[in-house]
């Protein structure tokens, strides 16, 4: 597969043929204009059209949780929703998208209601699959849609461009994406992922990982231990295994006054170590 064959993120579907979109609500549970989202089930967007504009109505969200921040600020402690729609009923508007009623009357459906960590966990597999597909067949790429992928014990992938995507798989894989909306994914025991762009997203899975995103980026790590290059404003979600459960924690870089921009934080199972 080459990167040209991979659909845009708002058309990427799961095995059931749906696009999943992440929605951040206001803290009172409402959205723009006071719209009240249900906690589950079908959602009627009301009056809307297929015009790719905000004013034409629809149900807005970030496809697969990528490029969050376009259209509204991210609030980690607000209410969150994940809703799904068929790709033919999802219209891109910049880095966000809207879902509309289908020609057959099919409505978008809320499949998750809860916090940010849960929303990002539910969409993580699809998000990682798109990044991996987008980054096939290249170790280094430069350009507006540059994509790079590396597999091996010490694989390294780097992508530079407006929508660069990098994926590295291996014992000590390193993935780096630089650009306005870069996305990086690293899988391996000592994986490292870095996405320092304005709306960068970085994900790392392994035994002990290193991760970094920019001040408006989102980092996610599935591991017991990690090293986080702290940036004021960045958000980190860590999830780990504890017996038969998988607890998680959200670190909000806007509200961590004890740490300075650029500090390296050593985090073990949700606790910042001295």
Secondary structure, DSSP 8 states (H G I E B T S, - for coil): --GGGS--GGG---TTSEEEEEEE--TTSB-GGG-B--SSEEE---S--S-SSSTT--EEEEETT-STTSSS---TTS-EEEEEEEGGGEEEETTEEEE---TT---EEEEEEE-HHHHHHHTHHHHHHHHHHHTTT-SEEESTT-EEEEESTT-EEEEESTT-EEEEESTT-EEEEESTT-EEEEESTT-EEEE-STT-EEEEESSEEEEEE-TT-EEEEESSEEEEE--TT-EEEEE--BTTB--EEEEEGGG-TTS-TT-EEEEETTEE--
